[in-house]
Structures are given as C-alpha cells and as structure tokens.
Amino acid sequence: MGNPRVEVDQDMCVGSANCVEVAKGAFKLNDEDKAEVDDPTAVSIEDLREAEEQCPVAAILVEEDE
Ligand code: SF4
C-alpha cells in the first residue's frame, strides 16, 4: 500500500481545527485559518479517516492507494 492521498478543500474549510487535533502533524492551519495538509505520513490511516469523519463540513478527502 502506498501513501494515502489527502486533500483539504480550502473553500469549504471553516477552520474548526478538528483535523489538526485528531491527526496531529498531518494537518496545520495556515494564516487564513484554513487547514492545509502538512505531513499525512505523520499519523496512521485510521487517524486520517477519523479526521475526515470529524470535519464538520466534510472538507477533507482521504484516498488510500491500493
Ligand atoms: S476539520 Fe475541516 S473545517 Fe475544521 S479545520 Fe479541518 S478541514 Fe477545516
């Protein structure tokens, strides 16, 4: 299995920072309080999935390579 593909939709993100808390190191807030992907390999795929689920506006997309 390769690295997961992780994206944050900057237009949808409301800066709640759930993802930053749930998957520490994988996401960071930028100067505009929008989440950006930092290092997706910093956490497990389960944590990435959890961040995806915890986002209140479903701005996070996580896709695993097969
Ligand atoms: S959980 Fe969703 S809305 Fe909140 S900062 Fe992360 S991407 Fe943005």
Boltz pocket constraint, residues with backbone or C-beta under 6 A from the ligand:
constraints:
  - pocket:
      binder: B
      contacts: [[A, 8], [A, 12], [A, 13], [A, 14], [A, 15], [A, 16], [A, 17], [A, 18], [A, 19], [A, 20], [A, 27], [A, 33], [A, 34], [A, 35], [A, 51], [A, 54], [A, 55], [A, 56], [A, 57], [A, 58], [A, 59], [A, 60]]
      max_distance: 6.0
